[in-house]
Amino acid sequence: MHISVRADYAIRAMLAIAAAEPGRITASELARSERMSIGSLQTVLLELRRVGLVHSHRGTERGYGLARPAEAVTVGEILRAMNGALTTVRGLPTGQATYDGVGRGLRKVWLSVDDAVNAVVDRATLADLLADDLEPDTDHRTTPLSTADPRRTGSP
């Protein structure tokens, strides 16, 4: 799975907007606080507004606000709004991947990967991220091989 700059900006923008609730945050305030390019951020905000995730206000209370409560917006929803399918095979949504011959079994693997990715991002809401209520932060890449899989170290 690849997280584009656009998707990263969208999630961070949504988090900043959620954190400002019940108030509003302007694009320039958001760009400055999150160190984002204002031009790219404005494009992302327009897309988020188009898909109904945020709404904008003009006048004295100008800025962006969430269209729904933070508990009702998932990371997966934001990612799909920015990039479409979360996993792809040869540029196609994973469900469209087909194989003949020896590669037939790959379809099941790719669909399982897609299911796992979707499960993680669809479980994480903006409210969860703001409260940091997700599972403990464990970086599996730094887990010693001996504890991760004894077969890989030659241990019995």
C-alpha positions as CSV (number, residue, x, y, z in Angstrom):
1,M,0.0,0.0,0.0
2,H,1.3,3.4,-1.0
3,I,0.2,6.6,0.9
4,S,0.5,9.5,-1.4
5,V,1.3,13.1,-0.3
6,R,-2.2,14.0,-1.2
7,A,-3.7,11.3,1.1
8,D,-1.3,12.2,3.9
9,Y,-2.3,15.9,3.6
10,A,-6.0,14.9,3.6
11,I,-5.7,12.8,6.8
12,R,-3.6,15.4,8.6
13,A,-6.0,18.2,7.4
14,M,-9.0,16.2,8.7
15,L,-7.3,15.6,12.0
16,A,-6.5,19.4,12.4
17,I,-10.1,20.3,11.5
18,A,-11.4,17.7,14.0
19,A,-9.1,19.1,16.7
20,A,-10.4,22.6,16.1
21,E,-14.1,21.5,16.6
22,P,-16.5,23.1,17.4
23,G,-14.5,26.0,15.9
24,R,-13.1,26.3,12.4
25,I,-9.6,26.4,10.9
26,T,-8.6,28.2,7.8
27,A,-6.5,26.7,5.0
28,S,-3.7,29.1,5.8
29,E,-3.7,28.3,9.5
30,L,-3.7,24.6,8.7
31,A,-0.9,24.9,6.2
32,R,1.2,26.8,8.6
33,S,0.6,24.6,11.6
34,E,1.1,21.3,9.7
35,R,3.9,22.6,7.4
36,M,2.0,21.9,4.2
37,S,2.1,23.5,0.8
38,I,-0.9,25.9,0.7
39,G,-1.6,25.2,-3.0
40,S,-1.6,21.4,-2.5
41,L,-3.6,21.7,0.7
42,Q,-6.3,23.9,-1.0
43,T,-6.7,21.2,-3.7
44,V,-7.1,18.5,-1.1
45,L,-9.6,20.6,0.9
46,L,-11.7,21.2,-2.3
47,E,-11.8,17.4,-2.9
48,L,-12.7,16.7,0.8
49,R,-15.5,19.2,0.4
50,R,-16.6,17.8,-2.9
51,V,-17.0,14.3,-1.3
52,G,-18.8,15.6,1.7
53,L,-16.2,15.1,4.4
54,V,-15.7,18.8,5.3
55,H,-17.7,22.0,4.8
56,S,-16.4,25.5,4.4
57,H,-17.7,28.7,6.0
58,R,-17.3,32.3,4.9
59,G,-17.5,35.4,6.9
60,T,-16.5,36.1,10.5
61,E,-16.5,32.4,11.3
62,R,-14.7,31.4,8.2
63,G,-12.7,28.2,7.8
64,Y,-13.3,24.5,7.5
65,G,-15.3,22.2,9.8
66,L,-16.1,18.5,9.7
67,A,-19.3,17.5,7.9
68,R,-19.8,14.6,10.4
69,P,-18.6,13.9,13.9
70,A,-14.9,12.7,14.2
71,E,-16.2,9.4,15.5
72,A,-18.0,8.8,12.2
73,V,-15.1,9.5,9.8
74,T,-12.5,6.7,9.2
75,V,-9.0,6.9,7.8
76,G,-10.2,4.4,5.1
77,E,-12.9,6.7,3.9
78,I,-10.4,9.6,3.6
79,L,-7.9,7.4,1.8
80,R,-10.5,6.2,-0.7
81,A,-11.7,9.8,-1.3
82,M,-8.2,10.8,-2.3
83,N,-6.9,7.7,-4.1
84,G,-9.7,5.3,-4.8
85,A,-8.9,1.6,-4.2
86,L,-6.5,1.1,-1.3
87,T,-4.7,-1.8,-2.8
88,T,-4.1,-2.5,-6.5
89,V,-2.5,-5.2,-8.6
90,R,-1.0,-4.0,-11.9
91,G,-2.8,-0.7,-11.5
92,L,-6.3,-2.3,-11.1
93,P,-8.4,-2.6,-8.0
94,T,-7.3,-5.9,-6.3
95,G,-10.7,-7.6,-6.8
96,Q,-10.2,-7.3,-10.6
97,A,-6.9,-9.1,-10.6
98,T,-7.1,-12.5,-12.4
99,Y,-4.5,-15.1,-13.1
100,D,-4.3,-18.2,-15.3
101,G,-1.9,-21.1,-14.7
102,V,0.5,-21.2,-11.8
103,G,-0.4,-17.7,-10.5
104,R,-4.1,-18.6,-9.8
105,G,-3.5,-18.7,-6.1
106,L,-2.1,-15.2,-6.0
107,R,-5.6,-13.8,-6.3
108,K,-6.5,-15.1,-2.8
109,V,-3.3,-13.6,-1.3
110,W,-4.0,-10.2,-2.8
111,L,-7.6,-10.3,-1.7
112,S,-6.5,-11.2,1.8
113,V,-4.0,-8.3,1.8
114,D,-6.8,-6.0,0.6
115,D,-9.1,-7.2,3.4
116,A,-6.4,-6.7,6.1
117,V,-5.6,-3.2,4.9
118,N,-9.3,-2.2,4.7
119,A,-9.9,-3.7,8.2
120,V,-7.2,-1.5,9.8
121,V,-8.0,1.8,8.1
122,D,-11.8,1.3,8.4
123,R,-11.4,0.7,12.2
124,A,-9.4,3.9,12.8
125,T,-11.6,7.0,13.2
126,L,-10.4,10.6,13.5
127,A,-11.6,10.5,17.1
128,D,-9.4,7.5,17.7
129,L,-6.4,9.2,16.3
130,L,-7.0,12.4,18.2
131,A,-7.4,10.4,21.4
132,D,-4.5,8.0,20.5
133,D,-6.8,5.1,21.4
134,L,-5.5,2.7,18.8
135,E,-3.5,-0.4,19.7
136,P,-0.1,0.2,21.3
137,D,2.5,1.6,18.8
138,T,4.6,-1.4,18.0
139,D,7.0,-1.2,15.1
140,H,7.0,-4.8,13.8
141,R,10.0,-4.0,11.5
142,T,12.2,-3.7,14.6
143,T,11.0,-7.0,16.2
144,P,14.0,-9.3,16.5
145,L,13.7,-12.2,14.2
146,S,14.2,-14.6,17.1
147,T,10.9,-13.5,18.6
148,A,9.1,-12.9,15.4
149,D,9.6,-16.3,13.8
150,P,12.0,-18.8,15.4
151,R,12.2,-20.7,12.0
152,R,14.0,-17.8,10.5
153,T,16.8,-17.8,13.0
154,G,17.5,-21.4,13.1
155,S,16.3,-21.7,16.7
156,P,14.4,-24.9,17.7
